[in-house]
Amino acid sequence: MVWRELLLAGGLLLVPTSIAATSDCSAAGGLSGTCTTGTINNGGVDVSGTGHTPGGGNNSSSGGSSPGGAGNAGGTGDSGVIWKCMEETCDDDTDDGNGSSVPPITLTDIASFRPHPGVQHMQPDGWTVPGLPTNFYAVVSTHVVHGTLLGRDAAVRFTPVAYHWTYGDGKRATRTTKGGTWNALGLHEFDKTPTSHAYRVEGSYTIRLTIDFTAAYQFAGSPFYPIAGVLPLRANDLHITVDGAKTVLVEHDCAANPSGPGC
């Protein structure tokens, strides 16, 4: 006899639990009754899931507690039942109760998740002086994107781990910190920061930032399970003009007139 685990929308009905779940399922899939995997793909993460149902024995849509009672051989049935084999394969046909053999049905779904791209900023905004540090920093954080897979809740957690700056003057840098404003770092204007860069030659430059994210997925209330690889994602571009410092006479200092020349 083939024993299976019946997964209902409201919880698990075990029939019985003496046989271990299939070895090819992930830990997340083992907890929720499906085989699930997560892969980094095309600027995001794809989470795929595969479940099995024995099909429509007895023409019933009420679910039931034994194989062949799920009904509606074309899907999960009106009750939203998903079956998972409790042995090594799901290749066995299931007796529909009338002596006929009904092949099991495989239910497969893919959900795609895309992270929120980071945003980069600079101080001063849009201009700087040769030889003085220009402060670049990113606004980004760990975040969770939610969705559904096989009709159940799924989510992917994205964590920024590295920041690759290209400054437009032939220089590059990779940092493990996103940086921050001079004020947030407790520094003065034009102080050096862990993410600053000093231009040596006057001109106009474009600054590009790529942020590396790691990812972990969750399915049907399971813990988060890590996905192999790193997802690089481009942030916005910045444009800066590097020009020599000029001394001008102004009526107020920057504290009194923050929008004044050079402020």
Secondary structure as UniProt FT lines:
FT   STRAND          4..8
FT   TURN            9..10
FT   STRAND          11..15
FT   TURN            23..24
FT   HELIX           27..32
FT   STRAND          35..41
FT   TURN            42..43
FT   STRAND          44..53
FT   HELIX           57..59
FT   TURN            67..68
FT   TURN            73..74
FT   TURN            77..80
FT   STRAND          82..85
FT   STRAND          94..95
FT   STRAND          101..102
FT   STRAND          105..113
FT   STRAND          119..123
FT   STRAND          127..128
FT   TURN            130..131
FT   STRAND          133..139
FT   STRAND          143..149
FT   TURN            150..151
FT   STRAND          152..166
FT   STRAND          172..175
FT   TURN            182..186
FT   TURN            189..190
FT   TURN            194..195
FT   STRAND          196..198
FT   STRAND          203..219
FT   TURN            220..221
FT   STRAND          225..234
FT   STRAND          238..242
FT   TURN            254..256
FT   TURN            258..259
FT   TURN            261..262
//
